[in-house]
Amino acid sequence: MSGTPGTVNAVNAETAGRLVEEVLDRLAASGDPAACEAAEELVRVLMEFYGAGLARVLDLVERDADASAALGALLGDDLVASLLVLHGLHPEDARTRIARALDSLPQPVENAGFDPATGALRLRPAGSGGCGCGGTGGVEEAAREALACFAPEVTSVEMEAPAREPALLQIGTAPPGAGTGGRSSADAR
């Protein structure tokens, strides 16, 4: 990665994994088994190296009693969190990481259930959006993206339909002539 601002945020674990797979597939298509083996070994060695480095960073941060804010910042960062998960180093369990991902969404949602066996996560809108439109498509996509970084064990997201809000009962003034014996308010004066 270069030092260009914004470059770090442009790559996530999913994109990087896909790019590595594409390179390995191109090497496999070349028909050179020795090159394929060397490339796969290179990926393994680099993964072990970076994983060991990340483990050391976590260990050093956790040793410092004043570093809880730094650790929180690391765990809350999409890129760092996805690297920690990828290497099996993230100190939070799946339930906590799912909650962290959901907290980052633009609209509040509740975890309505996660099935670790299937990877399915059910969500429901939390509270009322106020407009009654109930649009959740953007939230569902944002949830998928956040979960890919924080909790890749979530393989599918299902958004439950929002609960129907009770009908609005409008209370206002009585229609002309009601409650005045058939006279309008103008006649009463």
N, C-alpha and C positions, 0 to 999 in steps of 0.2 A: 504494500500500500504506500502511496506517496504521501507527502505532507500536505497535499492540497486540501484546503478546508472542505468539509462535507464528504470527503471520500470514504471515511470510516463508516458513516451512516448509510452509504450506498450499498454496502455488502452486508448480508446477514448470513446466518448459518445455512439456511435453505438454498440461497443463491450460490454461495461458495461450494456447497456440496454438489449442486447441479453442475457447476462449471468443472469441478474436478472429475465428475463422472463423464462429462462430455470429452474431456481430454483423454481419459482412460479409454473411452469407447473409440476415439479416433486412432489411438495407438493399437488397439485390438484389431481395428479394421485394416491396419497396415500389414497385418500378417506376421509381424516379428514378435514371437513369444518372449524372447529375451528382453526386448524393450518394454513389453507389457509387464513382465515380472519386476524389472528394475523400477518402473514408474510406480507400481503398487507398493514396492518396498520403500521407495522414497516417501510416498504419502504416509505409510505407517510410521516411519522414523520421525517425520516432521510432526505427526499427530502426538507421538509419545513425548517428543521434545517440548512442544508447546503445552501439552497437558501437564508435564512436570513443572514447567515454569509457572503456569497458572496455579497449580497446587502450592507452590512455594509462595506466591503472592498472597494467597488466602491465608496460609499459615502465618506469614509475617504480619498481615493485617490483624488477624485474630489474636495474636500475642500482645498487641498494643492495646492497653485498657482504654485509651482515648480514641480508638479507631472505629468505634461503632458507627459513627456517621459515614466514615469512608466505606465501610463494609456495606452499609445500606445503599450508598450511592452506586457501588459496584453491582450489587444484586439488582438494583432498579434499572440498570442500563441494559437496553435490548441486546446490544452486541456482546457485552461481557457476560450477561446472563446466559445467552445462547451458547457461548463458548464453555462456560462452566457446566451447563447441562450436557453438552456434547461430550465432554471429558468425564462425566460422572462426578463432578466436583461441587455442584451447587449444594450448599448446606441446607437449603429449605426443601421440605417434602413437596410432593406434587400438589396437594391441597393448598398449601401456602403460595406456591408459584402460580397456581390458577387464580387465586384471589388477587395476587399482585398484578397479573395480566388484566383481569377484569377491572381493577381499580384505575387502570390507565385509559379506559375507554371514554369516548366523548359523551356517552349517555349511560346512566347507571343501569346495571343489570345484576340479577341475582343468579347464583349457581343453583340450578334446580336439580342437579344430580350429575355425578360423574361415574361412569362405569369403567374402571381400570382394565377390565378384561377385553372390552371392545374399543376403548379409547373415545367413546361417545360422551359428549358433554351437552347437557340440556341447560339452556338459559331462559330466563324470563325477564321482561322489563321490570325495573324497580321503580315504584312510584308512578307518577303521572307526568307525561310530557306537557300536559296543560292544553295542548291544541286538539287532542282527540284524534289526531291523524294516525297514530300508531305505527308509523314507518320504522322498521327495524332492519331493513336490508343493509344499510351502511354500518350499523352497529354490529351486525353479524359478521360482516367482512372484516371490520376492525378487530373484532374478537379473534377471528381466525389468525390474523397477522400477529397480534400480540401473543397469542398462545403458541404460535410457531417458535417464538423466541424463548418464552418463559416456561412453557410446558408442552414440548413436542409430543409427549405421550397422548395428548388430546389429538385424535385423528379426525374427528367430525364434530361439528357444532350444530345444534338444532335450537332454533329460537322458538319458544312457545308463544302462542298468540297472547297478546296483552289481555288482561281481564277487562271485561266490559265495564265501563263506568256507569253508575246509575244515571237515569235520565235527569236532565236539568229541569227543575221545577222553578218557573219564574214567578215571583211574587211581586205584584205591582198594584197600582190603583185600580179600583173597580171600574167597569165600563160605565159610560154615561147613563144616569138614571138608576143604577143599581144601588140599593140600600137607602134611597131617599124618597121612597114612596112614588117612584116614577118620575120625579122631578130631576132635572139636570142640576148640576152644581150652579149653573148660571141662574136657574129659576129660584134657587134657595136664597139668593142674595136679596 
